[in-house]
C-alpha cells in the first residue's frame, strides 16, 4: 500500500535550494507517480529538482478544477500499489487548490497522508504583515461581480473590527489593480491593508499600512501573484 505525499513547490522563479528542504527533495526523487494541475509544469519542476530524474519513466495524473469525481477516484488503484505525490502549481497543495479532494479520498480509504514542509504564500504574507496572527481567516477569492465583491469587502472589514480578526484573500492577478482601487474607496481610512507579491523571489514586495496612507501611493502589484490582508481589529 502506498502513501500520499503532499509536496511543496516554489512560489515563483527562485532558488529551489533556498525554499525547498533537502529532505523533501530526496523524497521527490523517489516518487514515481505525481498528481498535479499541470503535468507539463510539474515535469519542468522535477527537472529543476534534479536533471537526472528520468521523466519518461514517471506517471502523471492530472488533478485540477476540471477533474471530476470519477477521475479522482481513478487515482486509488495507483495508490494501492505505490506512493503518489501531489504537487501544486505554487506553494503547498490543498490550499486554494484542487488537491484537497484527493487527500480527503485517501483518508476515507485509510491511506497514510504525509504533508511536507515548504513555502506557503498565505502564511508567509500573514507573518510579515504585522496583523493579528492569533485570529485570522483565509477567504480565498473574492466574488467576481462588483456588488458582491464590495459587499464581501465591507463584511470582512466589519468582522475584522468586531472579532479582532485578520482577513486574508487572493485575487486573479489581472484584477489586482481594480481590487486595490475598490479597497481605497470602500474600506475605512484607519483599516490596515497589507499587500504581498512574489514572496521569496528577487521581486518580493511586502508592505502594510493604512488605507489612508495607501491613497498617496500606488503599489507595484500589476499582474503579479499577490496576497491581500485587511485588519481593522486595531480600532473600534
Secondary structure, DSSP 8 states (H G I E B T S, - for coil): --EEEEE---SSSS-HHHHS-HHHHHHHHH--EEEES-HHHHHHHHHHH-TT--GGG-EEEE-STT--HHHHHTTHHHHHHS-EEEE-SSS-TTSSSTHHHHHHHHHHTT-EEEE-----HHHHHHHHHTS-SSSEEEEEE--SSHHHHHHHHHHHHHHHHHHT-EEEEE--GGGHHHHHHHHHHHS-TTSEEEEEESTTSTT-EEEEEEHHHHTT---S-TT--EEEEEE-TT--
